[in-house]
Amino acid sequence: MITLTRAIRNCYRDSLSLMQLSARVTETPGVDAAAVVMATDGNRALLRDAGLLTGHPEAGAADVLVIIRGDETPILEQAFATLAEELHRGSPASRASGSADTRLPRSLAMSLQDTNANLALISVPGDYAAAEALKALRLGLHVMLFSADVAEADEVALKRYAAANDLLVMGPDCGTAIINGVPLGFANVVRRGDIGCVGASGTGLQEVSTLIHRHGAGVSQVIGTGGRDLSRAVGGAATLQALNALAQDPSTRVIVVVSKPPETEVAARILERAGRAGKPVVVNFLGAAPFTEPAPGIVSARTLEEVARRAVALSQGIPYSWDTQPIDRIPSHRRLPDAGHPKTPTQRFIRGLYSGGSLAAEAVQLMRETVGPVYSNTSMPPSLDDIWKSRGHTVVDLGDARLTRGRPHPMIDPRLRGERILHEAADPEVAVVLLDVVLGYGAHHDPAGALTPAIRKARRVAERAGRRLLFAASVCGTPDDPQNATQQQFGLEEAGVILGRSNAEAVRIALELARNERHEKPEGPRRRSKATGT
């Protein structure tokens, strides 16, 4: 195996565009692995831990570091030349007109001279993100901080400054937002409407907003807060500000709040503010214990699917009923695939391989209610001893930083998931592989097409061993997304995947398949107790 290492001097690109470039290079025939990152100390350490960085290449934080691994030097050199050309072609200098009066902005302050923008999207290495965010706030800009690896103390300081100056900081590690109809980060194409969404949960917001769209309604705003916002230290600062803004927004009729499990005292603070919104608020704290609805205007929902359905019913002024919601606009043909081999007695377990952390957490929550312990690398116990190896019922968030060292996020590059699918296919105890396919801006251009070769190969591996391996999945997206959710569904179905109309429904399908019962129409959620919200 040959490793080619190059540095491109004084060439800054944001992390999302570099992850997309890494994924495209990795898809080049003859390339085994590729990493394209800014050469910060942190990124270099991650590459070294992943075994991709050898020696001490001369590159600094303002340089792009390129590492390509494969079998033949000419292939690697050509891949690098193509990448370098694309980097230069996408640079501001290459797009300049060349006229004498052309001035390229070199700072936030210069950018504001010719625009009335009021929001800055910051995607720089974590070491520098807080400083850039503070610059933007001091210029009177709201901030979406896409960058991860920002110190908790810096997040607290930024959000305190923002609140004191009537500004909002979304993030750090805020992957999704739709502000005044403009999608930011990993967002989907959804219609505008009167449901305002706020969440410390990126793919959770994507799931809710796309389901709202598919049920015929729309969103006014989608405000991400960053996954750490509901921690004790941060105290829900951005979530509280977002609730205030949506409560005062005349175009918002219904408010949605979703997050991974918050600290108890922070959850109480959020619910208290939600109860004073003057509008119905639908709340889902993924994986947290159900709460008694503390105020008449607050509705507790068990799943992201139920969040969307309840929000749509409130928006349209109709009674909530599982069976009378608007028809899902994306077709889904849920039936058992024809298979030449029955399940064997050893096949008992479900293996969830997720690109979305919040969707993975929801899967763990739903599965453990039925099958007991589910091993996972999410925040829900029991934890996997080895995140590279499943045991029993397992759900893995493949976007975990420990799994993405030296490679792009699985929403951008599905190769890691394809490898894991084949690994699970070799396990005689696996009955069902459960997947999410997340679409939207920034995501892989054809995730279903990238996954189906591994799915077909995995089914053949199982069949040769006398087993039947089944796949269940959901597509988080809309037909208007760049990848077209309907086409993605058809591609998965042609590969024998059984589809749910939501992540929660896909989990229910997987549970039925694992029990070896013929799958008919999935049941709706359990009826909730008025006393406990369960």
C-alpha positions as CSV (number, residue, x, y, z in Angstrom):
1,M,0.0,0.0,0.0
2,I,1.3,3.4,-1.0
3,T,0.6,6.7,0.8
4,L,0.8,10.0,-1.0
5,T,1.0,13.1,1.3
6,R,0.8,16.7,-0.1
7,A,0.2,20.2,1.2
8,I,-1.5,23.0,-0.7
9,R,-0.2,26.2,0.8
10,N,-2.4,29.1,1.9
11,C,-5.7,27.5,0.8
12,Y,-8.5,27.6,3.3
13,R,-11.7,25.7,2.9
14,D,-14.4,24.9,5.4
15,S,-14.7,21.5,6.9
16,L,-17.9,20.5,5.1
17,S,-16.5,21.2,1.6
18,L,-13.3,19.3,2.5
19,M,-15.3,16.3,3.7
20,Q,-17.1,16.3,0.4
21,L,-13.8,16.4,-1.5
22,S,-12.4,13.6,0.7
23,A,-15.4,11.5,-0.2
24,R,-15.1,12.1,-3.9
25,V,-11.4,11.2,-3.9
26,T,-12.1,8.0,-2.0
27,E,-14.5,7.0,-4.7
28,T,-11.7,7.1,-7.3
29,P,-10.9,3.6,-8.6
30,G,-7.6,2.4,-7.1
31,V,-7.9,4.7,-4.0
32,D,-8.3,2.9,-0.7
33,A,-8.6,5.9,1.6
34,A,-8.3,9.7,1.5
35,A,-8.2,12.5,3.9
36,V,-8.4,16.2,3.0
37,V,-8.3,18.6,6.0
38,M,-6.9,21.8,7.2
39,A,-3.5,21.1,8.7
40,T,-4.2,22.2,12.2
41,D,-2.6,20.5,15.2
42,G,-5.9,18.8,16.1
43,N,-6.5,17.4,12.6
44,R,-2.9,16.2,12.3
45,A,-3.3,14.4,15.7
46,L,-6.5,12.7,14.5
47,L,-4.9,11.6,11.2
48,R,-1.9,10.2,13.2
49,D,-4.2,8.3,15.5
50,A,-6.0,6.8,12.4
51,G,-2.6,5.7,11.0
52,L,-2.9,7.9,8.0
53,L,-0.3,10.5,8.9
54,T,3.3,9.4,8.9
55,G,6.4,11.6,9.3
56,H,6.1,15.4,9.8
57,P,4.9,17.0,6.6
58,E,5.6,20.7,6.3
59,A,2.1,22.2,6.6
60,G,0.5,24.7,8.8
61,A,-3.0,25.7,9.9
62,A,-3.5,27.8,6.8
63,D,-2.7,24.9,4.5
64,V,-4.8,22.0,3.1
65,L,-3.3,18.6,4.0
66,V,-4.0,15.8,1.5
67,I,-3.4,12.2,2.2
68,I,-4.3,9.5,-0.4
69,R,-3.7,5.8,0.1
70,G,-3.8,3.2,-2.7
71,D,-1.8,0.6,-4.7
72,E,-0.4,2.6,-7.6
73,T,1.5,5.9,-7.5
74,P,0.2,7.2,-10.9
75,I,-3.4,6.7,-9.7
76,L,-2.7,8.6,-6.5
77,E,-0.8,11.4,-8.3
78,Q,-3.7,11.8,-10.8
79,A,-6.2,11.8,-7.9
80,F,-4.2,14.6,-6.2
81,A,-4.0,16.6,-9.4
82,T,-7.7,16.4,-9.9
83,L,-8.4,17.4,-6.3
84,A,-5.9,20.3,-6.4
85,E,-7.5,21.6,-9.6
86,E,-10.9,21.5,-8.0
87,L,-9.7,23.3,-4.9
88,H,-8.2,26.1,-7.0
89,R,-11.2,26.3,-9.3
90,G,-13.4,26.8,-6.2
91,S,-11.3,29.5,-4.7
92,P,-12.6,33.1,-4.5
93,A,-9.6,34.3,-6.5
94,S,-10.4,32.0,-9.4
95,R,-14.0,33.4,-9.6
96,A,-13.0,37.0,-9.5
97,S,-13.7,39.0,-12.6
98,G,-10.2,40.5,-12.7
99,S,-11.6,44.1,-13.1
100,A,-9.8,46.9,-11.3
101,D,-12.7,47.6,-9.0
102,T,-13.1,44.0,-7.8
103,R,-12.4,43.7,-4.0
104,L,-12.5,40.3,-2.5
105,P,-13.5,40.4,1.2
106,R,-10.7,39.4,3.5
107,S,-12.6,39.6,6.8
108,L,-16.1,39.6,8.2
109,A,-16.0,43.4,8.4
110,M,-15.2,43.7,4.7
111,S,-18.0,41.3,3.8
112,L,-20.5,43.5,5.6
113,Q,-19.6,46.6,3.6
114,D,-21.6,45.4,0.6
115,T,-24.4,43.4,2.2
116,N,-27.1,43.7,4.7
117,A,-26.5,40.1,6.0
118,N,-27.3,39.5,9.7
119,L,-26.1,36.0,10.2
120,A,-22.6,34.4,9.8
121,L,-22.2,30.7,9.2
122,I,-18.8,29.7,10.7
123,S,-17.1,26.4,9.7
124,V,-13.5,26.7,10.7
125,P,-11.3,24.2,12.7
126,G,-12.5,24.1,16.3
127,D,-9.3,25.7,17.6
128,Y,-10.3,29.0,15.8
129,A,-14.1,28.8,15.8
130,A,-14.8,30.6,19.1
131,A,-12.6,33.6,18.1
132,E,-14.3,33.9,14.7
133,A,-17.8,33.6,16.3
134,L,-17.0,36.3,18.8
135,K,-15.9,38.6,15.9
136,A,-19.2,38.0,14.2
137,L,-21.2,38.7,17.4
138,R,-19.3,42.0,17.9
139,L,-20.3,43.0,14.4
140,G,-23.9,42.4,15.3
141,L,-24.4,39.1,13.5
142,H,-26.3,36.1,14.6
143,V,-24.0,33.0,14.4
144,M,-24.5,29.4,13.1
145,L,-21.4,27.6,14.4
146,F,-21.1,24.5,12.3
147,S,-17.6,23.8,13.8
148,A,-17.2,21.1,16.4
149,D,-14.5,20.6,19.0
150,V,-15.2,24.0,20.6
151,A,-14.5,24.1,24.4
152,E,-17.5,24.1,26.6
153,A,-16.3,27.2,28.4
154,D,-16.1,29.1,25.1
155,E,-19.7,28.0,24.2
156,V,-20.9,29.3,27.5
157,A,-19.1,32.6,27.0
158,L,-20.4,33.0,23.4
159,K,-24.0,32.3,24.3
160,R,-23.9,34.7,27.3
161,Y,-22.5,37.5,25.1
162,A,-25.1,36.7,22.4
163,A,-28.0,36.8,24.9
164,A,-26.8,40.1,26.4
165,N,-26.8,41.6,22.9
166,D,-30.1,40.2,21.6
167,L,-28.2,37.8,19.3
168,L,-28.4,34.0,18.8
169,V,-25.6,31.5,18.7
170,M,-26.7,28.2,17.0
171,G,-24.0,25.6,18.0
172,P,-21.2,24.8,18.2
173,D,-21.6,21.5,16.3
174,C,-24.9,22.8,14.8
175,G,-25.4,20.8,11.7
176,T,-28.9,21.9,10.6
177,A,-30.9,25.0,10.4
178,I,-33.5,26.7,8.1
179,I,-33.7,30.4,8.8
180,N,-36.3,32.5,6.9
181,G,-36.5,29.7,4.3
182,V,-32.8,29.5,3.7
183,P,-31.3,26.0,4.4
184,L,-28.0,25.9,6.3
185,G,-25.7,23.0,6.8
186,F,-27.2,19.5,6.4
187,A,-30.8,20.8,5.8
188,N,-33.5,19.5,3.6
189,V,-35.8,21.2,1.1
190,V,-39.1,21.6,2.9
191,R,-42.0,24.0,2.3
192,R,-42.6,27.0,4.5
193,G,-45.4,27.0,7.0
194,D,-46.4,27.8,10.5
195,I,-44.5,25.2,12.6
196,G,-41.4,26.5,14.3
197,C,-38.8,23.9,15.2
198,V,-35.9,24.2,17.7
199,G,-33.6,21.4,18.7
200,A,-30.3,20.2,20.1
201,S,-30.5,17.4,17.6
202,G,-29.4,17.7,14.0
203,T,-30.9,14.6,12.3
204,G,-33.8,14.8,14.8
205,L,-34.6,18.2,13.3
206,Q,-34.2,16.8,9.8
207,E,-36.5,13.9,10.5
208,V,-39.2,16.2,12.0
209,S,-39.0,18.9,9.4
210,T,-39.1,16.4,6.5
211,L,-42.1,14.5,8.0
212,I,-43.9,17.8,8.5
213,H,-43.4,18.5,4.8
214,R,-44.4,15.0,3.7
215,H,-47.7,15.3,5.7
216,G,-48.6,18.4,3.8
217,A,-47.6,21.2,6.3
218,G,-44.5,23.4,6.5
219,V,-42.0,25.1,8.8
220,S,-41.5,28.7,9.7
221,Q,-38.0,28.3,11.2
222,V,-35.7,25.4,12.0
223,I,-33.3,26.5,14.7
224,G,-30.5,24.2,15.7
225,T,-28.8,24.9,19.0
226,G,-25.9,22.4,19.1
227,G,-25.9,19.1,20.9
228,R,-24.4,20.5,24.2
229,D,-27.0,23.3,24.6
230,L,-29.1,21.4,27.2
231,S,-26.2,20.4,29.3
232,R,-25.9,21.7,32.9
233,A,-23.1,24.1,32.0
234,V,-24.7,25.7,29.0
235,G,-28.2,25.6,30.6
236,G,-30.3,25.6,27.4
237,A,-29.3,29.2,26.6
238,A,-29.9,29.0,22.8
239,T,-33.1,26.8,23.2
240,L,-34.6,29.4,25.6
241,Q,-33.8,32.2,23.2
242,A,-35.3,30.2,20.3
243,L,-38.4,29.6,22.3
244,N,-38.7,33.3,23.0
245,A,-38.3,34.1,19.3
246,L,-40.8,31.6,18.1
247,A,-43.3,32.6,20.7
248,Q,-43.1,36.2,19.4
249,D,-43.1,35.2,15.7
250,P,-46.5,35.9,14.1
251,S,-45.8,33.4,11.4
252,T,-45.3,30.6,13.9
253,R,-48.5,28.9,15.2
254,V,-47.0,25.7,16.6
255,I,-43.6,25.1,18.3
256,V,-41.6,21.9,18.3
257,V,-38.7,21.1,20.7
258,V,-36.5,18.1,20.2
259,S,-33.3,17.1,21.8
260,K,-31.2,14.2,23.2
261,P,-31.7,13.7,26.9
262,P,-31.2,17.0,28.7
263,E,-30.1,17.6,32.3
264,T,-33.1,17.3,34.6
265,E,-33.0,20.9,35.8
266,V,-32.5,22.2,32.3
267,A,-35.4,20.2,31.0
268,A,-37.6,21.8,33.7
269,R,-36.5,25.2,32.7
270,I,-37.3,24.5,29.0
271,L,-40.7,23.1,29.9
272,E,-41.5,26.1,32.1
273,R,-40.7,28.5,29.3
274,A,-42.6,26.4,26.8
275,G,-45.7,26.6,29.0
276,R,-45.6,30.4,28.8
277,A,-45.3,30.5,25.0
278,G,-49.0,31.2,24.4
279,K,-48.9,28.6,21.6
280,P,-49.0,24.8,21.6
281,V,-45.5,23.2,22.1
282,V,-44.8,19.6,21.1
283,V,-41.8,18.2,23.0
284,N,-39.6,15.2,22.6
285,F,-36.5,14.5,24.7
286,L,-35.1,11.5,23.0
287,G,-34.3,8.7,25.4
288,A,-35.3,10.6,28.5
289,A,-38.0,9.4,30.9
290,P,-41.5,10.5,29.9
291,F,-42.7,13.6,31.7
292,T,-46.1,14.6,33.0
293,E,-47.3,17.4,30.7
294,P,-46.8,20.4,33.0
295,A,-49.1,22.9,31.2
296,P,-52.1,22.7,29.0
297,G,-50.2,24.0,26.0
298,I,-47.4,21.4,26.1
299,V,-47.7,18.0,24.4
300,S,-45.3,15.2,25.0
301,A,-44.4,12.9,22.1
302,R,-42.6,9.6,22.3
303,T,-41.0,9.6,18.9
304,L,-39.9,12.1,16.2
305,E,-42.6,10.6,14.0
306,E,-45.2,11.5,16.6
307,V,-43.8,15.0,17.1
308,A,-44.4,15.7,13.4
309,R,-47.9,14.2,13.3
310,R,-49.0,16.1,16.4
311,A,-47.5,19.4,15.2
312,V,-49.3,19.0,11.8
313,A,-52.6,18.2,13.5
314,L,-52.2,21.3,15.7
315,S,-51.2,23.4,12.7
316,Q,-54.3,22.3,10.8
317,G,-56.6,22.6,13.7
318,I,-57.8,19.0,13.6
319,P,-57.9,16.4,16.4
320,Y,-54.8,14.2,16.6
321,S,-55.4,10.7,15.4
322,W,-52.8,8.2,14.2
323,D,-55.1,7.0,11.5
324,T,-56.4,10.3,10.1
325,Q,-53.2,12.2,9.4
326,P,-52.6,13.5,5.9
327,I,-51.3,10.8,3.5
328,D,-47.5,10.5,3.3
329,R,-46.4,11.8,-0.1
330,I,-43.6,9.4,-0.5
331,P,-44.8,5.9,-1.4
332,S,-43.5,3.0,0.6
333,H,-44.2,-0.7,-0.3
334,R,-43.7,-2.6,3.0
335,R,-43.6,-6.3,2.4
336,L,-41.3,-9.2,3.0
337,P,-38.8,-9.7,0.1
338,D,-38.8,-13.1,-1.6
339,A,-35.9,-15.1,-0.3
340,G,-34.7,-18.6,-1.1
341,H,-33.5,-19.3,2.5
342,P,-35.5,-19.2,5.7
343,K,-34.1,-17.6,8.9
344,T,-32.0,-20.1,10.9
345,P,-32.5,-20.6,14.7
346,T,-29.3,-18.7,15.4
347,Q,-30.5,-15.5,13.8
348,R,-31.9,-13.4,16.6
349,F,-30.4,-10.0,16.6
350,I,-30.9,-6.6,15.0
351,R,-27.9,-4.5,14.0
352,G,-28.6,-0.8,13.5
353,L,-26.0,1.0,11.4
354,Y,-26.8,4.7,11.5
355,S,-25.4,7.9,10.0
356,G,-27.6,10.1,12.2
357,G,-26.9,10.2,16.0
358,S,-30.4,11.3,17.0
359,L,-32.0,8.6,14.8
360,A,-29.7,6.0,16.3
361,A,-30.7,7.2,19.8
362,E,-34.4,6.9,18.9
363,A,-33.8,3.4,17.6
364,V,-32.1,2.3,20.9
365,Q,-35.0,3.8,22.8
366,L,-37.7,1.9,20.8
367,M,-35.8,-1.3,20.6
368,R,-35.0,-1.7,24.3
369,E,-38.7,-1.3,25.1
370,T,-39.3,-4.5,23.2
371,V,-36.1,-6.6,23.3
372,G,-34.3,-5.4,26.4
373,P,-30.7,-4.3,26.4
374,V,-29.4,-2.8,23.2
375,Y,-25.7,-2.2,23.0
376,S,-24.7,1.2,21.5
377,N,-22.2,4.0,21.4
378,T,-24.9,6.6,21.9
379,S,-25.4,8.1,25.4
380,M,-27.9,5.3,26.3
381,P,-26.5,2.3,28.2
382,P,-25.3,-0.4,27.9
383,S,-22.2,0.8,26.0
384,L,-20.3,-1.2,23.5
385,D,-17.0,-2.4,24.8
386,D,-15.6,-2.2,21.3
387,I,-17.4,0.2,18.9
388,W,-15.9,-1.7,15.9
389,K,-17.6,-5.0,17.0
390,S,-21.3,-5.6,17.6
391,R,-22.8,-7.8,20.2
392,G,-26.4,-8.9,20.8
393,H,-28.8,-6.3,19.6
394,T,-26.6,-3.3,18.6
395,V,-27.2,0.2,17.3
396,V,-24.1,2.1,16.2
397,D,-23.9,5.8,15.4
398,L,-21.3,5.7,12.6
399,G,-20.8,9.5,12.9
400,D,-19.0,9.0,16.2
401,A,-15.8,10.9,16.2
402,R,-13.9,7.7,17.1
403,L,-15.2,6.1,13.9
404,T,-14.6,9.1,11.6
405,R,-11.0,9.8,12.3
406,G,-9.3,10.3,9.0
407,R,-12.5,9.9,7.0
408,P,-15.6,12.0,6.2
409,H,-18.9,11.7,8.1
410,P,-21.0,8.7,6.8
411,M,-23.7,11.1,5.6
412,I,-21.1,12.3,3.1
413,D,-19.1,9.1,2.5
414,P,-21.1,5.8,2.9
415,R,-18.1,3.5,2.5
416,L,-17.6,2.8,6.2
417,R,-21.2,1.7,6.5
418,G,-20.8,-0.5,3.5
419,E,-17.9,-2.2,5.1
420,R,-19.8,-2.6,8.4
421,I,-22.8,-4.1,6.5
422,L,-20.5,-6.9,5.1
423,H,-19.1,-7.5,8.5
424,E,-22.5,-8.0,10.0
425,A,-23.5,-10.3,7.2
426,A,-20.8,-12.7,8.2
427,D,-22.3,-13.0,11.7
428,P,-24.6,-16.1,11.9
429,E,-26.6,-14.4,14.7
430,V,-27.8,-11.4,12.7
431,A,-31.4,-11.5,11.4
432,V,-31.9,-7.8,10.4
433,V,-29.7,-4.9,9.5
434,L,-31.4,-1.6,10.2
435,L,-30.4,1.6,8.4
436,D,-31.1,5.3,8.0
437,V,-30.6,7.2,4.8
438,V,-30.3,10.9,5.4
439,L,-30.7,13.3,2.4
440,G,-30.3,17.0,2.1
441,Y,-27.7,19.7,1.2
442,G,-24.2,18.5,2.0
443,A,-25.1,14.8,2.1
444,H,-23.8,12.2,-0.4
445,H,-25.3,12.8,-3.9
446,D,-26.7,9.2,-4.0
447,P,-26.5,7.5,-0.7
448,A,-28.9,4.6,-1.7
449,G,-26.9,4.0,-4.8
450,A,-23.7,3.9,-2.8
451,L,-25.1,1.4,-0.2
452,T,-27.0,-1.0,-2.4
453,P,-23.9,-2.9,-3.7
454,A,-23.0,-3.7,-0.2
455,I,-26.6,-4.7,0.7
456,R,-26.8,-7.0,-2.3
457,K,-23.4,-8.5,-1.6
458,A,-24.3,-9.0,2.1
459,R,-27.5,-10.9,1.2
460,R,-25.5,-13.2,-1.1
461,V,-23.0,-13.9,1.7
462,A,-25.9,-14.9,4.0
463,E,-27.6,-17.0,1.3
464,R,-24.4,-18.9,0.6
465,A,-24.3,-19.8,4.3
466,G,-27.9,-21.0,4.2
467,R,-29.3,-17.9,5.9
468,R,-31.7,-15.1,5.0
469,L,-30.5,-11.6,5.9
470,L,-33.2,-8.9,5.9
471,F,-32.8,-5.1,5.7
472,A,-35.1,-2.4,7.0
473,A,-34.6,1.3,6.5
474,S,-36.1,4.7,6.3
475,V,-35.3,7.7,4.1
476,C,-35.0,11.1,5.9
477,G,-35.7,13.5,3.1
478,T,-38.2,14.9,0.6
479,P,-38.8,14.5,-3.1
480,D,-37.5,18.0,-3.5
481,D,-34.1,17.3,-2.0
482,P,-31.1,17.2,-4.4
483,Q,-31.1,13.4,-4.0
484,N,-34.9,13.0,-4.5
485,A,-36.3,10.9,-1.7
486,T,-38.6,9.0,-3.9
487,Q,-35.8,7.8,-6.2
488,Q,-33.7,6.9,-3.1
489,Q,-36.6,4.7,-1.8
490,F,-37.1,3.0,-5.2
491,G,-33.3,2.2,-5.3
492,L,-33.4,0.7,-1.8
493,E,-36.5,-1.4,-2.5
494,E,-35.0,-2.8,-5.7
495,A,-32.1,-4.1,-3.5
496,G,-34.7,-5.8,-1.2
497,V,-34.8,-3.3,1.6
498,I,-38.1,-3.0,3.5
499,L,-38.9,0.6,4.0
500,G,-40.7,2.5,6.8
501,R,-42.1,6.0,6.3
502,S,-40.1,7.2,9.3
503,N,-37.2,6.0,11.4
504,A,-39.6,4.8,14.2
505,E,-41.6,2.8,11.7
506,A,-38.4,1.2,10.3
507,V,-37.5,0.2,13.8
508,R,-40.9,-1.4,14.3
509,I,-40.5,-3.3,11.0
510,A,-37.1,-4.5,12.1
511,L,-38.5,-5.8,15.3
512,E,-41.2,-7.7,13.5
513,L,-38.8,-9.2,11.0
514,A,-36.5,-10.3,13.9
515,R,-39.4,-12.1,15.4
516,N,-39.9,-13.8,12.0
517,E,-43.5,-12.7,11.8
518,R,-45.0,-11.7,8.5
519,H,-45.0,-7.9,8.3
520,E,-48.3,-6.3,7.7
521,K,-49.2,-2.7,8.5
522,P,-47.1,-1.4,11.4
523,E,-48.9,-0.6,14.6
524,G,-49.1,3.0,15.7
525,P,-47.5,4.1,19.0
526,R,-48.8,2.9,22.3
527,R,-51.7,4.9,23.8
528,R,-50.3,7.4,26.3
529,S,-51.3,7.6,29.9
530,K,-52.6,11.0,30.9
531,A,-50.8,10.6,34.2
532,T,-47.4,9.7,32.9
533,G,-47.3,10.7,29.3
534,T,-46.3,7.1,28.4
